[in-house]
Structures are given as C-alpha cells and as structure tokens.
Amino acid sequence: MTMPPNQFADFLNDRQRLRRKLSFWRVSAFLALFIAVGVVGWRVVRPNTSFESHIARISIEGLITGDRETLKLIQDVSKSHATAVLLNIESPGGTTTGSERVYDELRLLSAKKPVVAVVGSVAASGAYIAALGSDRIFSEGNSLVGSIGVLFQFPNVSKLLNTIGVQVESVKSAPLKAAPNGLEPTSPEARAALASLVTDSFDWFKGLVKTRRNMTDAELVRVSDGRVFTGRQAIDLKLIDELGNERAAIAWLEREKGIAKDLPIRDWKKPRHLENLGLLGSAASLAEMSGFNDIAGWLRRGALMQENHVLDGLLSVWQGGVVN
C-alpha cells in the first residue's frame, strides 16, 4: 500500500525528530558520565581542595618513611584555609631519617597553625618523633607511646653458607667498606662502627624528647630504655600532655588557641595517581568516593598486600607482638 505524499513527509519529519531526541539524550548521557568520572577522578587525585575555614585532619599511619607525598601534604595544609590541625597518629614508627623529615615539616606547620596530636592505638619510636612535632599530645589511656630508641638490623647467613659450602668473596677498598653485608661474620670493627651510628642517632632522639617535653636528665632516663608505655603511664612520665580523644583535642584548640567552635573537620589525604595505584588501589579509591566504604576497605587491604615495605638505614620502629 502506497503512503500519500503528505503522510510520508510527516512520517519522515517524525523520524527525524525522534533521531534528534535520541542523539540529544545519548550526548547528554555521555556528558553526564564524563563529568561524573571527572569529578571522581579529581577527588581521587586532588582530594584536599577547600576554600573555607576548617580544622585539617592529617593521618600518620603505618610505617613512616618521610616520603615526598606525606611531606607535600603537610606543606599544602600550611598554605590552606585550615585554622588548626588534628594530627591522628596510628603507627609503630619507621626510618629514623623519615621520621625526622616529618617532624621538621610539622614544626614548620606549627609555626603557622596550632597542631595537636591524637594517638590512636600506638605512636611509638618514629611515630613518637612525629608526635613531638605537635603543640600538644593527647592519648587514650590504653594507647601505647614511647619506645624511644634506634636500631640497625641485618640478617647474617654466613653460617648457612658455610654449611652448604658456599663462600662469597669480595675485594674492598677498606675493611669497613660494605660492612656488614650478612654474607660473612661481622667483625668487631664493623660492629663498633654500627654502634657509633646508633648511639649518635639515639642521642639526637633523646635530646629531642628532652627539649620538646621539657624533661630533666633524670626524667629522660626513666623513659629512654626503649620500652613503650600506656597513656596512663605516659602522662605521669611527661611523654604526653592529656588523656583524651579527638573531641578533647578540639576542645583544647577552642579553649587555648582561640579556634572558632563547630568548625568543620576536613580529612587531608595524599594525592593518589590512578595510574600508580594498581587495579585494586584504583578500584578502592573509586569505591570510597562513591560511598562504598566497606568494599573500599576490603580492596585497599588487598592492595596493601601487594606492596613490599623495605626500610633502609637506621630504624625507629617498635616491633611489638600481635594482640587479639
């Protein structure tokens, strides 16, 4: 059956209108998806954009290495609209040099904005060095703080090599070059050289504690044998200032530093580059930005299992047992 010309023209017009509508919605859907991905990507890569007065929360977690991202984060907070800083610490420490870097940046930050440290479960060794960079230290009663000390560890497999008949030979410019190397017995001279390094860094650590905590020599001796203390013990030993959580720390900022009441708290995080996160890390960040925190936590734990943490040099880290 042949369609009359006028009906055929109407049919073509209807088809063209329908095609234009479909094209409009396709383009709109694509733009909406593009914008959504862009927003999520921006929040992952640049999570710290804020133009209002607030209290910045910085978290020091895991092993402290003084990495560039952490130092840059502290520097960015110092230039921000934040009026005060909450330093949440949950760490057994890390490298002594890395902890020193973090401490130095926190002291520069403290010169511009009040910084208060809040200890979670543990702030030991290098993490306690970081806490010393704040203006005041709060801790829960059962938190662990202290472990003031420095160590140098290395495996020595020379006996195992002798057992299986393997001998590693080397030609060195001097007896202490590349000593210790773990492939041969450690000479008394090499051990003495290492001990001098440890002693020098330990003296620096103790001097930092004495100065920042306003201790006498006798008070310093009581806390510098390498052990950790509970928060209740630490307050009597002058290692911390007050028992309390983040709420108590904010009250102190309002009371002693004149910080306005009820300021919003903004979490400041290190920028994450999607191409460097790996599959699990990228998925975790996107899930977190979308509000699926449980899934994000599970994915991030998987991503952390893929990382190898190798700490070089002198260490300020507490190696406690596992407590259930």
C-alpha positions in Angstrom: 0.0 0.0 0.0 1.5 3.4 -1.1 1.6 6.1 1.5 0.2 9.5 0.4 2.9 12.2 -0.1 1.8 14.4 2.8 1.7 11.4 5.2 5.1 10.3 4.0 6.5 13.7 4.7 5.0 13.7 8.2 6.5 10.3 8.8 10.0 11.5 7.7 9.6 14.5 10.0 8.6 12.3 12.9 11.6 10.0 12.3 14.0 13.0 12.2 12.6 14.4 15.4 12.9 11.0 17.1 16.5 10.7 15.8 17.4 14.2 17.1 15.9 13.3 20.5 17.8 10.1 20.7 21.0 11.9 19.8 20.3 14.6 22.4 19.9 12.0 25.2 22.9 10.0 24.0 25.1 13.1 24.1 23.6 14.1 27.5 24.2 10.7 29.0 27.8 10.7 27.7 28.4 14.2 29.1 26.9 13.2 32.5 29.2 10.1 32.6 32.2 12.2 31.6 31.5 14.8 34.3 30.9 12.1 36.9 34.2 10.3 36.1 36.0 13.6 36.1 34.6 14.6 39.5 35.6 11.2 41.0 39.0 11.4 39.4 39.5 14.9 40.7 38.6 13.8 44.2 40.9 10.9 44.0 43.9 12.9 42.6 43.2 16.2 44.4 41.1 15.4 47.5 42.1 18.4 49.5 40.5 21.4 47.8 38.7 23.5 50.3 38.2 27.3 50.4 36.5 27.7 53.8 37.9 27.8 57.3 38.2 24.4 58.8 40.2 22.1 61.0 42.5 19.9 58.9 42.9 16.3 59.9 46.2 14.6 58.8 46.7 10.9 59.5 50.1 9.4 60.1 49.6 5.7 59.6 51.7 2.6 59.0 55.5 2.7 58.5 56.9 6.2 58.4 59.4 6.8 55.6 59.2 10.5 55.1 58.0 10.1 51.6 57.5 13.1 49.3 53.8 12.8 49.2 53.5 13.0 53.0 55.8 16.0 53.2 54.0 17.7 50.4 50.6 17.1 52.2 51.9 18.8 55.3 53.2 21.7 53.2 49.8 22.0 51.5 48.0 22.2 54.8 50.2 25.0 55.9 49.2 27.0 52.8 45.5 26.2 53.1 42.5 27.9 54.7 42.7 25.5 57.7 42.9 27.3 61.0 44.2 24.3 63.0 45.4 20.8 62.5 44.5 17.5 64.1 47.4 15.0 63.7 46.0 11.5 64.1 48.8 9.0 64.7 48.5 5.3 64.3 52.0 4.0 63.7 54.8 1.8 65.2 57.4 4.1 63.6 59.7 3.7 60.7 63.0 5.0 59.5 64.7 7.5 61.8 65.5 9.9 58.9 62.0 9.7 57.5 60.6 10.4 61.0 62.9 13.4 61.3 61.7 14.7 58.0 58.1 14.5 59.1 58.9 16.1 62.4 60.7 19.1 60.7 57.7 19.7 58.4 55.3 19.5 61.3 57.3 22.1 63.2 57.2 24.4 60.2 53.4 23.8 60.0 53.1 24.5 63.8 54.7 27.9 63.3 51.6 28.9 61.2 48.8 26.9 62.7 48.2 25.2 66.0 48.8 21.4 65.7 47.5 18.9 68.2 48.4 15.2 68.1 45.9 12.5 68.9 47.3 9.0 69.4 45.3 6.0 68.4 46.4 2.5 69.4 50.2 3.3 69.1 52.6 6.1 68.5 56.0 4.5 69.1 59.5 5.3 68.1 59.5 7.3 64.8 55.7 7.9 65.3 56.5 9.5 68.7 59.1 11.7 66.9 56.3 12.8 64.7 54.0 13.5 67.7 56.8 15.7 69.2 56.3 18.0 66.2 52.9 19.0 67.5 52.0 21.6 70.1 50.2 19.2 72.4 49.8 15.4 72.6 46.6 13.6 73.6 46.4 9.9 74.1 43.8 7.3 75.1 44.5 5.6 78.5 45.4 2.3 76.8 47.3 3.7 73.8 51.0 2.8 73.6 53.5 5.6 73.3 57.3 5.9 73.7 59.8 3.2 72.5 62.5 5.9 72.5 65.4 4.3 70.7 67.2 3.4 67.4 68.2 0.1 65.9 70.1 -1.3 63.0 69.1 -4.8 61.9 70.6 -7.1 59.3 70.4 -10.8 58.6 73.6 -12.8 58.7 73.6 -16.0 56.7 77.3 -16.7 56.8 76.9 -19.9 58.9 74.2 -21.2 56.5 76.5 -20.6 53.5 79.4 -22.4 55.2 77.0 -25.4 55.9 76.1 -25.7 52.2 79.6 -25.0 51.1 79.2 -21.5 49.6 81.8 -18.8 50.0 81.3 -15.3 48.9 84.5 -13.4 48.2 84.9 -9.7 47.8 87.6 -7.2 47.1 87.2 -4.0 49.1 88.9 -0.7 49.3 88.9 -0.7 53.1 87.9 -3.3 55.8 84.7 -1.4 56.7 83.5 -0.9 53.1 80.0 -2.5 52.7 80.1 -3.8 56.2 78.1 -5.5 57.4 77.0 -7.5 54.4 75.4 -10.5 56.1 77.4 -12.9 54.0 80.4 -13.0 56.3 80.8 -12.8 60.1 80.6 -9.3 61.3 84.0 -8.1 62.6 84.3 -6.3 65.9 85.4 -3.1 64.0 82.2 -3.2 61.8 80.0 -3.8 64.9 81.7 -0.9 66.6 81.1 1.4 63.6 77.4 0.5 63.5 77.1 1.0 67.3 78.5 4.6 66.9 75.8 5.3 64.3 73.1 4.0 66.6 74.5 5.9 69.6 74.7 9.2 67.7 71.1 8.9 66.4 69.9 7.8 69.8 71.5 10.8 71.4 69.7 13.0 68.9 66.4 11.3 69.7 66.8 11.7 73.4 67.8 15.3 73.0 64.6 15.9 71.0 62.5 14.3 73.7 64.2 16.3 76.5 63.8 19.6 74.7 60.3 19.1 73.4 58.9 17.6 76.7 60.9 19.8 79.0 62.5 16.9 80.9 65.3 16.8 83.3 68.1 14.2 82.8 66.6 12.0 85.5 63.2 12.1 83.9 64.7 11.3 80.5 66.5 8.2 81.8 63.2 6.8 83.0 61.6 6.8 79.6 64.6 6.2 77.2 65.2 2.5 77.7 63.3 1.5 74.6 60.0 0.4 76.2 56.5 1.6 75.4 54.1 3.0 78.0 50.4 3.1 78.2 48.8 6.6 78.0 48.1 6.5 81.7 51.8 5.8 82.4 52.9 8.3 79.8 51.1 11.3 81.3 53.0 10.8 84.6 56.2 10.4 82.7 55.6 13.6 80.8 55.6 11.8 77.4 52.1 13.2 76.7 50.0 16.2 77.9 46.5 14.9 78.4 44.4 11.8 78.3 41.6 12.1 75.7 40.4 11.6 72.2 39.9 13.9 69.2 36.9 15.6 70.9 39.2 16.6 73.8 41.8 17.8 71.4 39.3 20.0 69.6 38.1 21.4 72.9 41.7 22.3 73.8 42.1 24.1 70.4 38.9 26.1 71.1 39.9 26.9 74.6 43.6 27.6 74.4 44.1 28.6 70.8 41.0 30.6 70.1 39.8 28.3 67.3 36.1 29.0 66.5 33.6 26.5 67.8 32.0 23.9 65.5 34.4 24.4 62.6 34.1 21.6 60.1 36.8 18.9 60.1 38.3 18.1 56.7 40.4 15.0 56.0 43.5 15.8 54.1 44.9 12.9 52.1 47.9 12.3 50.0 47.1 12.7 46.2 46.6 9.4 44.6 47.5 9.0 40.9 45.2 6.4 39.4 47.9 5.1 37.1 50.1 4.3 40.1 47.5 2.7 42.3 47.2 -0.5 40.5 43.9 -2.3 39.8 42.9 -2.9 43.4 44.0 0.5 44.6 42.2 2.3 41.8 39.0 0.3 42.5 39.3 1.0 46.2 39.6 4.8 45.6 36.6 4.8 43.3 34.5 2.8 45.7 35.5 5.1 48.5 34.5 8.2 46.5 31.2 6.5 45.7 30.4 5.9 49.3 31.0 2.1 49.4 33.4 2.3 52.3 33.2 -1.4 53.3 34.1 -2.5 49.8 36.8 0.2 49.6 38.4 -1.1 52.8 38.5 -4.7 51.6 40.0 -3.7 48.2 42.6 -1.4 49.9 43.7 -4.3 52.2 44.3 -6.4 49.1 46.3 -3.6 47.5 48.5 -3.2 50.6 49.3 -6.9 50.5 50.8 -6.3 47.0 53.3 -3.8 48.4 56.7 -4.6 49.7 57.9 -2.3 52.5 61.7 -2.3 52.6 63.2 0.0 55.2 66.8 1.0 54.7 69.1 2.7 57.2 68.6 3.3 60.9 65.2 2.4 62.2 63.0 4.0 64.9 60.2 1.4 64.9 58.5 -0.6 67.7 58.2 -4.3 66.9 55.6 -5.4 69.3 53.7 -8.7 69.4 50.3 -9.3 67.9 47.5 -8.8 70.4 44.0 -10.0 69.7 
